[in-house]
Amino acid sequence: MIVDRYVEIELRALKVTDPKIIEQRKVEMRRDLKDDLKACPGKRITDSMLACVRQAQTNDELDKCTRW
């Protein structure tokens, strides 16, 4: 969900609103990050962190959500 939200925010900043393009980019990003995410150390994701991610309007805000 965090990767998907990152893509949505990034594309919105670039004025991309076509849902097909957004979904395609999400799929590409998940594929590109698959190995990196497997190697990523686990971090407990709390309900408040997810709420923060959902409300983030910029990638800086999103980054702050995941730094807790």
PDB file with one MODEL, atoms N, CA, C and O in Angstrom:
MODEL        1
ATOM      1  N   MET A   1       0.807  -1.185   0.000  1.00  0.00           N
ATOM      2  CA  MET A   1       0.000   0.000   0.000  1.00  0.00           C
ATOM      3  C   MET A   1       0.862   1.266   0.000  1.00  0.00           C
ATOM      4  O   MET A   1       0.518   2.267  -0.629  1.00  0.00           O
ATOM      5  N   ILE A   2       1.977   1.204   0.710  1.00  0.00           N
ATOM      6  CA  ILE A   2       2.855   2.368   0.778  1.00  0.00           C
ATOM      7  C   ILE A   2       3.436   2.679  -0.598  1.00  0.00           C
ATOM      8  O   ILE A   2       3.515   3.841  -0.996  1.00  0.00           O
ATOM      9  N   VAL A   3       3.840   1.647  -1.314  1.00  0.00           N
ATOM     10  CA  VAL A   3       4.385   1.849  -2.667  1.00  0.00           C
ATOM     11  C   VAL A   3       3.302   2.416  -3.579  1.00  0.00           C
ATOM     12  O   VAL A   3       3.560   3.339  -4.352  1.00  0.00           O
ATOM     13  N   ASP A   4       2.108   1.873  -3.491  1.00  0.00           N
ATOM     14  CA  ASP A   4       1.000   2.366  -4.320  1.00  0.00           C
ATOM     15  C   ASP A   4       0.719   3.839  -4.032  1.00  0.00           C
ATOM     16  O   ASP A   4       0.511   4.630  -4.951  1.00  0.00           O
ATOM     17  N   ARG A   5       0.713   4.195  -2.763  1.00  0.00           N
ATOM     18  CA  ARG A   5       0.447   5.586  -2.395  1.00  0.00           C
ATOM     19  C   ARG A   5       1.542   6.508  -2.908  1.00  0.00           C
ATOM     20  O   ARG A   5       1.269   7.615  -3.372  1.00  0.00           O
ATOM     21  N   TYR A   6       2.784   6.043  -2.821  1.00  0.00           N
ATOM     22  CA  TYR A   6       3.912   6.815  -3.352  1.00  0.00           C
ATOM     23  C   TYR A   6       3.694   7.105  -4.838  1.00  0.00           C
ATOM     24  O   TYR A   6       3.865   8.237  -5.288  1.00  0.00           O
ATOM     25  N   VAL A   7       3.319   6.081  -5.588  1.00  0.00           N
ATOM     26  CA  VAL A   7       3.086   6.247  -7.028  1.00  0.00           C
ATOM     27  C   VAL A   7       1.958   7.248  -7.284  1.00  0.00           C
ATOM     28  O   VAL A   7       2.083   8.125  -8.139  1.00  0.00           O
ATOM     29  N   GLU A   8       0.861   7.113  -6.544  1.00  0.00           N
ATOM     30  CA  GLU A   8      -0.262   8.033  -6.726  1.00  0.00           C
ATOM     31  C   GLU A   8       0.155   9.487  -6.487  1.00  0.00           C
ATOM     32  O   GLU A   8      -0.174  10.373  -7.277  1.00  0.00           O
ATOM     33  N   ILE A   9       0.873   9.720  -5.404  1.00  0.00           N
ATOM     34  CA  ILE A   9       1.304  11.076  -5.066  1.00  0.00           C
ATOM     35  C   ILE A   9       2.267  11.610  -6.124  1.00  0.00           C
ATOM     36  O   ILE A   9       2.147  12.755  -6.560  1.00  0.00           O
ATOM     37  N   GLU A  10       3.213  10.782  -6.529  1.00  0.00           N
ATOM     38  CA  GLU A  10       4.215  11.209  -7.508  1.00  0.00           C
ATOM     39  C   GLU A  10       3.561  11.565  -8.846  1.00  0.00           C
ATOM     40  O   GLU A  10       3.882  12.593  -9.442  1.00  0.00           O
ATOM     41  N   LEU A  11       2.653  10.721  -9.312  1.00  0.00           N
ATOM     42  CA  LEU A  11       2.001  10.980 -10.597  1.00  0.00           C
ATOM     43  C   LEU A  11       1.065  12.183 -10.514  1.00  0.00           C
ATOM     44  O   LEU A  11       0.967  12.958 -11.466  1.00  0.00           O
ATOM     45  N   ARG A  12       0.384  12.343  -9.392  1.00  0.00           N
ATOM     46  CA  ARG A  12      -0.476  13.506  -9.229  1.00  0.00           C
ATOM     47  C   ARG A  12       0.351  14.794  -9.301  1.00  0.00           C
ATOM     48  O   ARG A  12      -0.093  15.789  -9.873  1.00  0.00           O
ATOM     49  N   ALA A  13       1.548  14.769  -8.722  1.00  0.00           N
ATOM     50  CA  ALA A  13       2.435  15.937  -8.780  1.00  0.00           C
ATOM     51  C   ALA A  13       2.836  16.241 -10.225  1.00  0.00           C
ATOM     52  O   ALA A  13       3.111  17.389 -10.573  1.00  0.00           O
ATOM     53  N   LEU A  14       2.865  15.207 -11.052  1.00  0.00           N
ATOM     54  CA  LEU A  14       3.205  15.374 -12.470  1.00  0.00           C
ATOM     55  C   LEU A  14       1.958  15.608 -13.332  1.00  0.00           C
ATOM     56  O   LEU A  14       2.034  15.621 -14.561  1.00  0.00           O
ATOM     57  N   LYS A  15       0.813  15.791 -12.668  1.00  0.00           N
ATOM     58  CA  LYS A  15      -0.468  16.052 -13.333  1.00  0.00           C
ATOM     59  C   LYS A  15      -0.976  14.869 -14.151  1.00  0.00           C
ATOM     60  O   LYS A  15      -1.721  15.051 -15.114  1.00  0.00           O
ATOM     61  N   VAL A  16      -0.575  13.651 -13.767  1.00  0.00           N
ATOM     62  CA  VAL A  16      -1.066  12.433 -14.413  1.00  0.00           C
ATOM     63  C   VAL A  16      -2.281  11.970 -13.624  1.00  0.00           C
ATOM     64  O   VAL A  16      -2.182  11.706 -12.426  1.00  0.00           O
ATOM     65  N   THR A  17      -3.433  11.868 -14.295  1.00  0.00           N
ATOM     66  CA  THR A  17      -4.671  11.487 -13.611  1.00  0.00           C
ATOM     67  C   THR A  17      -5.362  10.275 -14.226  1.00  0.00           C
ATOM     68  O   THR A  17      -6.353   9.790 -13.679  1.00  0.00           O
ATOM     69  N   ASP A  18      -4.864   9.785 -15.336  1.00  0.00           N
ATOM     70  CA  ASP A  18      -5.479   8.635 -16.000  1.00  0.00           C
ATOM     71  C   ASP A  18      -5.319   7.389 -15.118  1.00  0.00           C
ATOM     72  O   ASP A  18      -4.195   6.964 -14.854  1.00  0.00           O
ATOM     73  N   PRO A  19      -6.440   6.799 -14.659  1.00  0.00           N
ATOM     74  CA  PRO A  19      -6.366   5.632 -13.770  1.00  0.00           C
ATOM     75  C   PRO A  19      -5.595   4.451 -14.361  1.00  0.00           C
ATOM     76  O   PRO A  19      -4.932   3.715 -13.630  1.00  0.00           O
ATOM     77  N   LYS A  20      -5.680   4.270 -15.683  1.00  0.00           N
ATOM     78  CA  LYS A  20      -4.950   3.168 -16.319  1.00  0.00           C
ATOM     79  C   LYS A  20      -3.441   3.378 -16.225  1.00  0.00           C
ATOM     80  O   LYS A  20      -2.695   2.439 -15.950  1.00  0.00           O
ATOM     81  N   ILE A  21      -3.004   4.588 -16.448  1.00  0.00           N
ATOM     82  CA  ILE A  21      -1.574   4.900 -16.354  1.00  0.00           C
ATOM     83  C   ILE A  21      -1.101   4.745 -14.912  1.00  0.00           C
ATOM     84  O   ILE A  21      -0.023   4.205 -14.662  1.00  0.00           O
ATOM     85  N   ILE A  22      -1.899   5.212 -13.975  1.00  0.00           N
ATOM     86  CA  ILE A  22      -1.535   5.100 -12.558  1.00  0.00           C
ATOM     87  C   ILE A  22      -1.414   3.638 -12.153  1.00  0.00           C
ATOM     88  O   ILE A  22      -0.441   3.248 -11.507  1.00  0.00           O
ATOM     89  N   GLU A  23      -2.398   2.829 -12.530  1.00  0.00           N
ATOM     90  CA  GLU A  23      -2.359   1.403 -12.182  1.00  0.00           C
ATOM     91  C   GLU A  23      -1.170   0.705 -12.842  1.00  0.00           C
ATOM     92  O   GLU A  23      -0.510  -0.123 -12.214  1.00  0.00           O
ATOM     93  N   GLN A  24      -0.897   1.035 -14.098  1.00  0.00           N
ATOM     94  CA  GLN A  24       0.241   0.446 -14.800  1.00  0.00           C
ATOM     95  C   GLN A  24       1.548   0.778 -14.073  1.00  0.00           C
ATOM     96  O   GLN A  24       2.413  -0.085 -13.916  1.00  0.00           O
ATOM     97  N   ARG A  25       1.685   2.010 -13.638  1.00  0.00           N
ATOM     98  CA  ARG A  25       2.903   2.428 -12.939  1.00  0.00           C
ATOM     99  C   ARG A  25       3.032   1.736 -11.587  1.00  0.00           C
ATOM    100  O   ARG A  25       4.137   1.400 -11.161  1.00  0.00           O
ATOM    101  N   LYS A  26       1.897   1.520 -10.907  1.00  0.00           N
ATOM    102  CA  LYS A  26       1.932   0.783  -9.637  1.00  0.00           C
ATOM    103  C   LYS A  26       2.468  -0.635  -9.847  1.00  0.00           C
ATOM    104  O   LYS A  26       3.315  -1.115  -9.093  1.00  0.00           O
ATOM    105  N   VAL A  27       1.956  -1.287 -10.884  1.00  0.00           N
ATOM    106  CA  VAL A  27       2.401  -2.647 -11.193  1.00  0.00           C
ATOM    107  C   VAL A  27       3.892  -2.654 -11.509  1.00  0.00           C
ATOM    108  O   VAL A  27       4.626  -3.516 -11.024  1.00  0.00           O
ATOM    109  N   GLU A  28       4.339  -1.710 -12.312  1.00  0.00           N
ATOM    110  CA  GLU A  28       5.760  -1.617 -12.664  1.00  0.00           C
ATOM    111  C   GLU A  28       6.629  -1.380 -11.426  1.00  0.00           C
ATOM    112  O   GLU A  28       7.683  -1.996 -11.268  1.00  0.00           O
ATOM    113  N   MET A  29       6.176  -0.487 -10.558  1.00  0.00           N
ATOM    114  CA  MET A  29       6.953  -0.150  -9.365  1.00  0.00           C
ATOM    115  C   MET A  29       7.054  -1.362  -8.431  1.00  0.00           C
ATOM    116  O   MET A  29       8.126  -1.656  -7.901  1.00  0.00           O
ATOM    117  N   ARG A  30       5.939  -2.055  -8.236  1.00  0.00           N
ATOM    118  CA  ARG A  30       5.971  -3.253  -7.383  1.00  0.00           C
ATOM    119  C   ARG A  30       6.921  -4.292  -7.963  1.00  0.00           C
ATOM    120  O   ARG A  30       7.672  -4.932  -7.227  1.00  0.00           O
ATOM    121  N   ARG A  31       6.889  -4.459  -9.272  1.00  0.00           N
ATOM    122  CA  ARG A  31       7.775  -5.416  -9.931  1.00  0.00           C
ATOM    123  C   ARG A  31       9.232  -4.995  -9.767  1.00  0.00           C
ATOM    124  O   ARG A  31      10.088  -5.818  -9.443  1.00  0.00           O
ATOM    125  N   ASP A  32       9.511  -3.717  -9.992  1.00  0.00           N
ATOM    126  CA  ASP A  32      10.878  -3.213  -9.902  1.00  0.00           C
ATOM    127  C   ASP A  32      11.440  -3.304  -8.483  1.00  0.00           C
ATOM    128  O   ASP A  32      12.643  -3.493  -8.302  1.00  0.00           O
ATOM    129  N   LEU A  33      10.580  -3.170  -7.488  1.00  0.00           N
ATOM    130  CA  LEU A  33      11.034  -3.166  -6.090  1.00  0.00           C
ATOM    131  C   LEU A  33      10.918  -4.523  -5.400  1.00  0.00           C
ATOM    132  O   LEU A  33      11.267  -4.655  -4.227  1.00  0.00           O
ATOM    133  N   LYS A  34      10.436  -5.515  -6.111  1.00  0.00           N
ATOM    134  CA  LYS A  34      10.162  -6.816  -5.508  1.00  0.00           C
ATOM    135  C   LYS A  34      11.352  -7.358  -4.713  1.00  0.00           C
ATOM    136  O   LYS A  34      11.196  -7.727  -3.549  1.00  0.00           O
ATOM    137  N   ASP A  35      12.522  -7.410  -5.318  1.00  0.00           N
ATOM    138  CA  ASP A  35      13.697  -7.951  -4.631  1.00  0.00           C
ATOM    139  C   ASP A  35      14.148  -7.058  -3.486  1.00  0.00           C
ATOM    140  O   ASP A  35      14.548  -7.546  -2.430  1.00  0.00           O
ATOM    141  N   ASP A  36      14.085  -5.751  -3.697  1.00  0.00           N
ATOM    142  CA  ASP A  36      14.471  -4.809  -2.640  1.00  0.00           C
ATOM    143  C   ASP A  36      13.554  -4.950  -1.423  1.00  0.00           C
ATOM    144  O   ASP A  36      14.019  -4.912  -0.284  1.00  0.00           O
ATOM    145  N   LEU A  37      12.270  -5.109  -1.664  1.00  0.00           N
ATOM    146  CA  LEU A  37      11.330  -5.228  -0.558  1.00  0.00           C
ATOM    147  C   LEU A  37      11.527  -6.530   0.211  1.00  0.00           C
ATOM    148  O   LEU A  37      11.343  -6.566   1.427  1.00  0.00           O
ATOM    149  N   LYS A  38      11.896  -7.589  -0.486  1.00  0.00           N
ATOM    150  CA  LYS A  38      12.175  -8.857   0.192  1.00  0.00           C
ATOM    151  C   LYS A  38      13.377  -8.723   1.123  1.00  0.00           C
ATOM    152  O   LYS A  38      13.407  -9.330   2.193  1.00  0.00           O
ATOM    153  N   ALA A  39      14.362  -7.933   0.717  1.00  0.00           N
ATOM    154  CA  ALA A  39      15.580  -7.764   1.500  1.00  0.00           C
ATOM    155  C   ALA A  39      15.433  -6.700   2.585  1.00  0.00           C
ATOM    156  O   ALA A  39      16.316  -6.542   3.428  1.00  0.00           O
ATOM    157  N   CYS A  40      14.343  -5.988   2.564  1.00  0.00           N
ATOM    158  CA  CYS A  40      14.119  -4.899   3.512  1.00  0.00           C
ATOM    159  C   CYS A  40      13.874  -5.465   4.912  1.00  0.00           C
ATOM    160  O   CYS A  40      13.102  -6.409   5.078  1.00  0.00           O
ATOM    161  N   PRO A  41      14.532  -4.884   5.911  1.00  0.00           N
ATOM    162  CA  PRO A  41      14.276  -5.372   7.274  1.00  0.00           C
ATOM    163  C   PRO A  41      12.834  -5.093   7.668  1.00  0.00           C
ATOM    164  O   PRO A  41      12.289  -4.036   7.351  1.00  0.00           O
ATOM    165  N   GLY A  42      12.232  -6.023   8.343  1.00  0.00           N
ATOM    166  CA  GLY A  42      10.843  -5.880   8.738  1.00  0.00           C
ATOM    167  C   GLY A  42      10.648  -4.745   9.727  1.00  0.00           C
ATOM    168  O   GLY A  42      11.495  -4.490  10.583  1.00  0.00           O
ATOM    169  N   LYS A  43       9.532  -4.080   9.596  1.00  0.00           N
ATOM    170  CA  LYS A  43       9.171  -3.016  10.516  1.00  0.00           C
ATOM    171  C   LYS A  43       7.680  -3.144  10.763  1.00  0.00           C
ATOM    172  O   LYS A  43       6.894  -3.261   9.823  1.00  0.00           O
ATOM    173  N   ARG A  44       7.300  -3.121  12.005  1.00  0.00           N
ATOM    174  CA  ARG A  44       5.888  -3.237  12.346  1.00  0.00           C
ATOM    175  C   ARG A  44       5.150  -2.020  11.792  1.00  0.00           C
ATOM    176  O   ARG A  44       5.548  -0.877  12.018  1.00  0.00           O
ATOM    177  N   ILE A  45       4.080  -2.288  11.071  1.00  0.00           N
ATOM    178  CA  ILE A  45       3.277  -1.217  10.504  1.00  0.00           C
ATOM    179  C   ILE A  45       2.027  -1.080  11.354  1.00  0.00           C
ATOM    180  O   ILE A  45       1.217  -2.002  11.441  1.00  0.00           O
ATOM    181  N   THR A  46       1.881   0.060  11.969  1.00  0.00           N
ATOM    182  CA  THR A  46       0.764   0.305  12.863  1.00  0.00           C
ATOM    183  C   THR A  46      -0.420   0.902  12.113  1.00  0.00           C
ATOM    184  O   THR A  46      -0.292   1.383  10.987  1.00  0.00           O
ATOM    185  N   ASP A  47      -1.573   0.856  12.769  1.00  0.00           N
ATOM    186  CA  ASP A  47      -2.766   1.473  12.188  1.00  0.00           C
ATOM    187  C   ASP A  47      -2.563   2.972  12.001  1.00  0.00           C
ATOM    188  O   ASP A  47      -3.010   3.546  11.007  1.00  0.00           O
ATOM    189  N   SER A  48      -1.887   3.604  12.960  1.00  0.00           N
ATOM    190  CA  SER A  48      -1.664   5.048  12.836  1.00  0.00           C
ATOM    191  C   SER A  48      -0.717   5.363  11.679  1.00  0.00           C
ATOM    192  O   SER A  48      -0.867   6.391  11.020  1.00  0.00           O
ATOM    193  N   MET A  49       0.256   4.486  11.427  1.00  0.00           N
ATOM    194  CA  MET A  49       1.156   4.686  10.292  1.00  0.00           C
ATOM    195  C   MET A  49       0.374   4.586   8.984  1.00  0.00           C
ATOM    196  O   MET A  49       0.559   5.407   8.085  1.00  0.00           O
ATOM    197  N   LEU A  50      -0.493   3.591   8.875  1.00  0.00           N
ATOM    198  CA  LEU A  50      -1.296   3.445   7.659  1.00  0.00           C
ATOM    199  C   LEU A  50      -2.233   4.624   7.466  1.00  0.00           C
ATOM    200  O   LEU A  50      -2.428   5.085   6.341  1.00  0.00           O
ATOM    201  N   ALA A  51      -2.813   5.115   8.550  1.00  0.00           N
ATOM    202  CA  ALA A  51      -3.682   6.294   8.452  1.00  0.00           C
ATOM    203  C   ALA A  51      -2.883   7.492   7.955  1.00  0.00           C
ATOM    204  O   ALA A  51      -3.365   8.264   7.126  1.00  0.00           O
ATOM    205  N   CYS A  52      -1.684   7.643   8.454  1.00  0.00           N
ATOM    206  CA  CYS A  52      -0.803   8.726   8.019  1.00  0.00           C
ATOM    207  C   CYS A  52      -0.501   8.598   6.524  1.00  0.00           C
ATOM    208  O   CYS A  52      -0.555   9.586   5.791  1.00  0.00           O
ATOM    209  N   VAL A  53      -0.185   7.391   6.078  1.00  0.00           N
ATOM    210  CA  VAL A  53       0.115   7.146   4.661  1.00  0.00           C
ATOM    211  C   VAL A  53      -1.085   7.514   3.801  1.00  0.00           C
ATOM    212  O   VAL A  53      -0.931   8.146   2.757  1.00  0.00           O
ATOM    213  N   ARG A  54      -2.269   7.124   4.231  1.00  0.00           N
ATOM    214  CA  ARG A  54      -3.482   7.425   3.458  1.00  0.00           C
ATOM    215  C   ARG A  54      -3.729   8.927   3.347  1.00  0.00           C
ATOM    216  O   ARG A  54      -4.258   9.397   2.340  1.00  0.00           O
ATOM    217  N   GLN A  55      -3.346   9.679   4.379  1.00  0.00           N
ATOM    218  CA  GLN A  55      -3.606  11.120   4.399  1.00  0.00           C
ATOM    219  C   GLN A  55      -2.485  11.939   3.772  1.00  0.00           C
ATOM    220  O   GLN A  55      -2.682  13.117   3.474  1.00  0.00           O
ATOM    221  N   ALA A  56      -1.330  11.352   3.569  1.00  0.00           N
ATOM    222  CA  ALA A  56      -0.188  12.092   3.025  1.00  0.00           C
ATOM    223  C   ALA A  56      -0.530  12.668   1.658  1.00  0.00           C
ATOM    224  O   ALA A  56      -1.142  12.010   0.816  1.00  0.00           O
ATOM    225  N   GLN A  57      -0.120  13.905   1.466  1.00  0.00           N
ATOM    226  CA  GLN A  57      -0.375  14.585   0.200  1.00  0.00           C
ATOM    227  C   GLN A  57       0.901  14.799  -0.613  1.00  0.00           C
ATOM    228  O   GLN A  57       0.842  15.139  -1.795  1.00  0.00           O
ATOM    229  N   THR A  58       2.045  14.600   0.023  1.00  0.00           N
ATOM    230  CA  THR A  58       3.325  14.721  -0.674  1.00  0.00           C
ATOM    231  C   THR A  58       4.199  13.532  -0.280  1.00  0.00           C
ATOM    232  O   THR A  58       3.931  12.852   0.711  1.00  0.00           O
ATOM    233  N   ASN A  59       5.236  13.293  -1.061  1.00  0.00           N
ATOM    234  CA  ASN A  59       6.123  12.191  -0.709  1.00  0.00           C
ATOM    235  C   ASN A  59       6.960  12.512   0.523  1.00  0.00           C
ATOM    236  O   ASN A  59       7.409  11.594   1.211  1.00  0.00           O
ATOM    237  N   ASP A  60       7.180  13.783   0.817  1.00  0.00           N
ATOM    238  CA  ASP A  60       7.851  14.149   2.073  1.00  0.00           C
ATOM    239  C   ASP A  60       6.980  13.756   3.260  1.00  0.00           C
ATOM    240  O   ASP A  60       7.476  13.208   4.244  1.00  0.00           O
ATOM    241  N   GLU A  61       5.693  14.033   3.171  1.00  0.00           N
ATOM    242  CA  GLU A  61       4.763  13.630   4.236  1.00  0.00           C
ATOM    243  C   GLU A  61       4.725  12.107   4.360  1.00  0.00           C
ATOM    244  O   GLU A  61       4.718  11.569   5.467  1.00  0.00           O
ATOM    245  N   LEU A  62       4.702  11.427   3.237  1.00  0.00           N
ATOM    246  CA  LEU A  62       4.689   9.974   3.234  1.00  0.00           C
ATOM    247  C   LEU A  62       5.943   9.419   3.899  1.00  0.00           C
ATOM    248  O   LEU A  62       5.875   8.463   4.671  1.00  0.00           O
ATOM    249  N   ASP A  63       7.063  10.011   3.600  1.00  0.00           N
ATOM    250  CA  ASP A  63       8.322   9.586   4.193  1.00  0.00           C
ATOM    251  C   ASP A  63       8.298   9.746   5.715  1.00  0.00           C
ATOM    252  O   ASP A  63       8.801   8.887   6.440  1.00  0.00           O
ATOM    253  N   LYS A  64       7.723  10.828   6.189  1.00  0.00           N
ATOM    254  CA  LYS A  64       7.618  11.055   7.636  1.00  0.00           C
ATOM    255  C   LYS A  64       6.748   9.975   8.286  1.00  0.00           C
ATOM    256  O   LYS A  64       7.010   9.563   9.416  1.00  0.00           O
ATOM    257  N   CYS A  65       5.726   9.521   7.580  1.00  0.00           N
ATOM    258  CA  CYS A  65       4.844   8.476   8.118  1.00  0.00           C
ATOM    259  C   CYS A  65       5.614   7.188   8.383  1.00  0.00           C
ATOM    260  O   CYS A  65       5.344   6.488   9.359  1.00  0.00           O
ATOM    261  N   THR A  66       6.545   6.886   7.539  1.00  0.00           N
ATOM    262  CA  THR A  66       7.265   5.609   7.650  1.00  0.00           C
ATOM    263  C   THR A  66       8.499   5.709   8.528  1.00  0.00           C
ATOM    264  O   THR A  66       9.183   4.705   8.724  1.00  0.00           O
ATOM    265  N   ARG A  67       8.803   6.860   9.052  1.00  0.00           N
ATOM    266  CA  ARG A  67       9.987   7.060   9.902  1.00  0.00           C
ATOM    267  C   ARG A  67       9.678   6.924  11.376  1.00  0.00           C
ATOM    268  O   ARG A  67      10.585   7.063  12.198  1.00  0.00           O
ATOM    269  N   TRP A  68       8.429   6.657  11.749  1.00  0.00           N
ATOM    270  CA  TRP A  68       8.065   6.565  13.163  1.00  0.00           C
ATOM    271  C   TRP A  68       8.753   5.440  13.847  1.00  0.00           C
ATOM    272  O   TRP A  68       8.551   5.228  15.043  1.00  0.00           O
TER     273      TRP A  68
ENDMDL
END
